[in-house]
């Protein structure tokens, strides 16, 4: 998508032209970090690109702490087309470092945990003790589906990370009761899943499929690791997976609600770039209606997010042989048939 935007930019901008240096071409099967190491070497030697596009899970803190990236708020505040208030403030706040914005992400999704409202209540957020109480009430249910203790820790640490690690100072604390509770919880899961025994030759795959499709409905599994990137996803989770009202309860956390943002690509501008104006013109192309309208996840500009809301509420339609516009049901398919889950309302 960024490469397409570069092509469009080069076609339409009369003053600037962007060339791409793709560091990922240096990666090999033996060393998948070779491109990143090459990038770091270039930065150290002073060969800093004007625009840096990094993956969503890239940690930019080593560079922001050295002042390599420009605070984009300074550009927003002097721009007549877009202001920082045009964007989803909670997400922008999450992207900040000490009140400064060192990268722009065109879109985002939300990672959280869903459970039946009848089991956890309507309020988002809970404690480890709340989860333990639920486990005691539902002793025949699994908390997660097919997860070993390492998988559980990896899955939930994002919600807990900032409680134990101060990314600004580097100070770590792993002796708190919260961390002990977290490890003890993970230790209730098996060391590994015996997939050979679980999916061996004697497995009745038809029965397995039905059981898998109904694990949340029948309380075999209590928590679903939910990836939400549009409002139709909420509908699918609630009416398809669970079959009744749900709460995005999150993972138990001391602060907040145990949910996290996932951002798309991160686009930064070098603080020492001689062409900040041109870099900003390109970045503004990634804020345009046309670019954000094509995002698979939630667009970061409020106006375009509202447009996605309206689009998600509209039924799918098609034109029949007589030219009539026919509305389609929004269906969720399972092996025993289909479920009409409907469309989101206000």
Number of C-alpha atoms within 10 A of each C-alpha: 11 13 10 10 15 18 14 13 17 16 11 11 13 8 7 15 15 15 10 10 10 10 14 14 10 15 15 11 7 7 10 13 15 17 17 16 15 15 19 15 13 13 14 10 8 10 11 19 18 19 22 16 17 17 11 14 11 11 10 15 13 10 14 18 11 8 14 19 22 20 21 18 17 12 16 17 12 10 12 8 8 16 13 16 12 14 19 16 14 9 18 18 13 13 19 15 16 8 12 16 20 25 24 22 23 22 23 22 19 17 20 21 24 25 28 23 16 11 14 20 12 15 11 19 21 19 17 16 11 13 16 13 11 16 15 11 11 16 9 11 19 18 21 17 16 15 18 18 19 14 14 18 17 10 13 21 15 16 22 21 12 12 18 16 14 12 12 11 7 7 9 13 10 11 9 11 9 17 15 12 13 19 14 12 16 20 15 10 19 13 13 12 13 12 9 8 10 10 12 10 9 8 11 10 11 10 9 12 14 13 14 15 17 18 19 26 19 13 18 18 20 24 22 22 17 18 17 19 19 19 18 19 15 18 20 21 23 20 19 23 18 22 18 15 14 20 19 25 24 26 28 23 19 15 13 15 20 24 23 17 18 19 22 22 20 20 19 26 25 21 18 15 17 10 14 17 12 18 20 19 14 22 19 14 16 21 21 14 14 11 17 21 16 10 17 13 21 26 29 25 22 15 14 20 20 13 14 19 18 14 13 17 15 12 15 14 12 12 10 9 7 6 8 10 12 12 12 12 14 17 16 17 13 14 9 9 8 12 16 14 19 17 17 17 11 5
